[in-house]
Amino acid sequence: MLTAETIKKIEDAVYSKPRSVQEIAQLIKKNWRTADRYIEQIEKEFGTIATRTFREGTRGSLKIVYWAAVENISHSIIQQKLEETIMQAKKKEEFSAFDIYQYIADTQKEVSLEEGKEEGEKNVEELVKYLRQAKKQVFIFSGNLSLVNLKKKDADLFACLEQLVKQKIPIKIIARVDIAGKENVEKMLSLNFKYGKEMVEIHHRDQPLRAFIIDNKVIRIKEVSEPTGKLNELNKRMFLYYTIKDKEWTEWLTKLFWKMFSTAIAAEKRLEEMRKIL
C-alpha cells in the first residue's frame, strides 16, 4: 500500500536529482514492480514526478524518474490568466478566490458565508473534518500562519495538524516567514522535533491565497471581505469559504503550489537569520 511516508520519500529523492526505478526500489525497500507501481500512482494522482524510458523494448532498457516541470501548469487561457495574477500578487486583497470558484461546475463546489469579526465555529469544524480525511498529503497556502491558533470549542486546527504528523502525513506550507509571524512558524515546525519526523515543511513567500489542498482531491479556500464604510456597500466583515472538488482544478492548484514552493526559501534559513537579530 502506498503510504504518505513513502510518497514523501520518493518525492524528496527525485526532487534532488533523477533516479532509476531500481534506486527508488532500494530506497523504499520494495521490489522493482512495486516501486514502479507506486511511481505510476504518484505521477497520475499528484503530477509531481514523471518518467522516461531509455532503450525501450530492449534488455538494457532503463526507466528514469524525474521531478515534473512546473513552468507550464495551465491548460487554458483562463487558468493562465489566473496563474499570472496569483504569482504576481503578494497580499490577499489582490486576488479574489471567487475568480476560481466561478468556473467550477455546480456539482463540484460548495460555498458558505459567515459574518462577524472572526472566523466562525462552523468553518473550523468543516475544515477539521476535511483534514481528518487526509491520507497522503496536505498543502497549505497561508499568510502569517495564524491558522495554528485557530480553535473553536472542540475544533482545534493545530491539534488536527499535529495528528496528521503523528500519522506520517506530510504537510507542506507556503507562508510569510517574518518577525511578526515567527512564533507561528516555530510552533508548526516544533511538530517535527516533537515526533522526530520531518513531516512539516514551510517555505517563505508573500502570496494572496488562503487555502488548503487535501490529497489533491479537495480545495478549501477562505476569502475575507472587509467593510468599506461607504453607502450601499458592505458594512460588515464577511467570510466566504469555498470548497472545490473538481479534479482538473485541484490538479492545477496543486501544480501552482509546487511552482511557488520549489522556488521559495526554506523557513529554517529565514529563522536562522532572524535569531541573529532578535
C-alpha positions, 0 to 999 in steps of 0.5 A: 500500500502506498503510504504518505511516508513513502510518497514523501520519500520518493518525492524528496529523492527525485526532487534532488536529482533523477533516479532509476526505478531500481534506486527508488526500489532500494530506497523504499525497500520494495521490489522493482514492480512495486516501486514502479507501481507506486511511481505510476500512482504518484505521477497520475494522482499528484503530477509531481514526478514523471518518467522516461524510458531509455532503450525501450523494448530492449534488455538494457532498457532503463526507466528514469524518474524525474521531478515534473516541470512546473513552468507550464501548469495551465491548460487554458487561457483562463487558468493562465490568466489566473496563474499570472495574477496569483504569482504576481500578487503578494497580499490577499486583497489582490486576488479574489478566490471567487475568480476560481470558484466561478468556473467550477461546475455546480456539482463540484463546489460548495460555498458558505458565508459567515459574518462577524469579526472572526472566523466562525465555529462552523468553518473550523469544524468543516475544515477539521473534518476535511483534514481528518480525511487526509491520507497522503498529503496536505498543502497549505497556502497561508499568510502569517500562519495564524491558522495554528491558533485557530480553535473553536470549542472542540475544533482545534486546527493545530491539534488536527495538524499535529495528528496528521504528523503523528500519522506520517502525513506530510504537510507542506506550507507556503507562508510569510516567514517574518518577525511578526509571524515567527512564533507561528512558524516555530510552533508548526515546525516544533511538530517535527522535533516533537515526533522526530519526523520531518513531516512539516515543511514551510517555505517563505513567500508573500502570496494572496491565497488562503487555502488548503489542498487535501490529497489533491482531491479537495480545495478549501479556500477562505476569502475575507471581505472587509467593510468599506464604510461607504453607502450601499456597500458592505458594512460588515466583515464577511467570510466566504469559504469555498470548497472545490472538488473538481479534479482538473482544478485541484490538479492545477492548484496543486501544480501552482503550489509546487511552482511557488514552493520549489522556488521559495526559501526554506523557513529554517534559513529565514529563522536562522537569520532572524535569531541573529537579530532578535 
